[in-house]
Amino acid sequence: MRLHCIVLLMLLSGCIGPAAEDVLYENGSSNPAVAENLGGVHLLSYAQAPCPDDYMSNRYDNRVILERSGGSLTVTHLLDYVCCAKITVSANTEVVAGQPTINLVEQNVGDMCRCICGYNVTSTVSGLQDGKDYFVRVYGVEFKGQSGSLIGEASTNPRIAGEGAFCAGIAGIRCAPGLDCQLEGDYPDAGGTCVRNVTGGGQ
């Protein structure tokens, strides 16, 4: 009886996210005006999946997962955020320390509430050039005039690591622009972690 009361209170207070569907919020229209300085790279579409049933036991950590197929790139952001959100995505590009960089900006056009959920926010980017590596940064979540911040990043090159990822070692993994490799030893092939620097240069 006590368990039933607890579940009822969670439902009434909004602490349980929306029921699972294939897609919670999406936009399929193309945006060809984005990223002219990177040779036609542009955001094709984005979609926000609903909160999974097992979210409470499998919390997300803002990981960014990249899947590249020719000139197309699928970016999946595992986002921890309020359960009543509707996420839109916009894009811009820049060249950082010689590295073509795609910036995805997430904005909540829904509501703000007290419950937390995990979303797969999936964006599809087109127009990538063959043989060229790209770095992806995800910023968010903007809400009603509140600016976002960098919350996730990844590279199409597995030998370039984002913030908090392993670097150096036998594989010689480099950190992305704006990061330094903080080594955990001074011996050959020592590994470390990519950390944000203050100079803006990468390693």
C-alpha positions, -999 to +999 in steps of 0.1 A: +000+000+000+028+024+009+045+017-025+013+025-043+011+058-025+047+067-034+041+059-071+009+080-070+027+110-055+055+108-081+029+108-109+010+138-095+042+158-088+056+152-123+087+133-112+081+105-137+088+115-174+065+112-203+056+077-217+080+063-243+073+070-279+095+068-310+101+105-312+091+132-287+101+163-307+117+167-341+123+190-371+129+175-405+135+207-425+169+214-439+190+244-431+214+249-460+225+284-448+246+270-420+283+265-421+292+282-454+328+287-442+333+249-441+323+242-477+285+236-474+283+217-441+247+221-429+222+207-404+196+185-421+174+175-391+172+169-354+150+147-332+145+144-294+136+109-282+116+105-250+128+095-216+136+058-214+119+036-188+152+026-171+166+062-169+168+063-131+191+033-130+211+044-161+218+081-158+232+099-189+265+119-188+262+142-218+283+119-240+284+128-277+284+098-301+293+103-337+284+080-367+298+091-400+287+077-434+304+094-463+294+131-463+268+127-436+273+127-398+248+116-372+254+132-338+237+117-308+239+136-275+229+118-243+214+147-224+203+148-188+177+176-185+142+184-172+115+160-182+091+186-197+116+200-223+113+203-260+147+206-275+155+224-308+190+224-324+207+250-344+242+249-359+272+271-368+308+263-378+342+277-373+378+267-377+396+263-344+434+258-344+431+245-380+404+220-370+370+223-388+345+225-359+307+221-360+289+237-331+254+224-322+233+246-299+204+231-280+175+252-268+145+243-247+114+257-262+092+237-238+088+242-201+109+241-169+100+216-142+115+198-112+119+163-126+150+151-146+150+128-176+175+115-201+171+122-238+188+111-270+190+143-290+200+132-325+211+157-352+220+149-388+247+170-405+254+168-442+280+182-466+312+168-450+342+165-472+358+131-478+391+126-460+386+156-437+381+152-399+356+174-380+353+182-344+318+185-329+308+206-299+274+206-283+263+237-263+232+240-242+207+241-229+195+276-237+161+286-221+142+319-224+172+341-227+195+320-205+227+312-226+241+277-227+276+264-222+298+237-237+284+204-224+298+178-248+323+173-276+337+146-299+358+142-330+352+121-362+389+111-357+391+086-329+427+097-322+415+132-312+399+133-277+374+156-261+374+171-226+377+144-198+387+117-223+419+096-223+449+111-242+485+102-252+494+066-244+507+041-269+481+052-294+493+088-293+458+102-289+457+141-292+434+165-274+410+186-293+416+224-298+414+243-265+425+212-244+458+200-230+467+165-222+474+163-184+497+133-181+496+109-152+533+100-154+566+110-169+575+077-184+573+068-222+538+062-235+523+077-204+486+084-207+465+112-192+432+132-195+422+161-217+416+192-197+405+227-206+433+252-209+434+290-206+454+298-237+430+282-262+457+260-278+453+223-281+478+194-280 
